[in-house]
Structure formats: C-alpha cells, structure tokens
Amino acid sequence: MTESLPADVADVLAAVLNTNHPVHVALRRQVPYLSVRGRCTCGCGTASFELDAGKAEPAPTGPGTVVAAEAQLATEAGEHPGEVLVFARGGYLSWLEVCSWSDDVEVTLTAARRWLQARS
C-alpha cells in the first residue's frame, strides 16, 4: 500500500497490476507518485489519477489511452458481476474503472477489493 492513495485504490491497483508483464512492472513503479484526483459520484469507486510524470518513467504502452490491465471479478458464489480496468495515457496511470455487468450484484471498488483479495 502507498501513503498517497486511499487503501482501497492502492489494494486494487496492486492486485490488478500483480504480474511480471513489463507494462505492469512499469506502472507499479508509478504508484508512489500517484494521487486520486477525483472519484465517480455514483458510488462505484472509479477513480481518476494525478501523477507527477517528472518522477516516474512511462510504461511501454504507446502514446494514446489504453487499457493497461484488467481483472474480471468473481464472487464467492462463482458469479462474474463485472471487472476492473486500469487505464494508462501516454504510458502513465490515468484512471481505474469499476465496471458492472450485473443488475443483481452491486459492483463497487470495495466489493472488487474483497473479491480480488479472496482469489490471491
């Protein structure tokens, strides 16, 4: 966890970027310089980031906006109610989005954090 991010955001980023893929490695190096600029007002937990790009190297994602990491969410009952997407713009962490595919299961960052931690 990092001091500059709320625990829920830091934990979900750590879980979704937890591979040895070069893009994920580079994005994890940016996390200490990351802060939350804003959150979605609907309660889902989606967060946009602010990053001091002068303190971190860009990830090898290219110049545009890309989905740099994603994780499908699975409940304890085996349902798949949504996913978490991590976006990078120009190689820098830009936002984390919580997506719901279900009308029956509430998908929030808090729920995503719990489901991602349960599978690790």
Secondary structure as GFF3:
##gff-version 3
##sequence-region A 1 120
A	DSSP	alpha_helix	7	16	.	.	.	ID=ss1
A	DSSP	alpha_helix	22	30	.	.	.	ID=ss2
A	DSSP	three_ten_helix	31	33	.	.	.	ID=ss3
A	DSSP	beta_strand	34	39	.	.	.	ID=ss4
A	DSSP	beta_strand	47	51	.	.	.	ID=ss5
A	DSSP	three_ten_helix	53	55	.	.	.	ID=ss6
A	DSSP	beta_strand	65	73	.	.	.	ID=ss7
A	DSSP	beta_strand	82	89	.	.	.	ID=ss8
A	DSSP	beta_strand	92	100	.	.	.	ID=ss9
A	DSSP	alpha_helix	109	119	.	.	.	ID=ss10
###
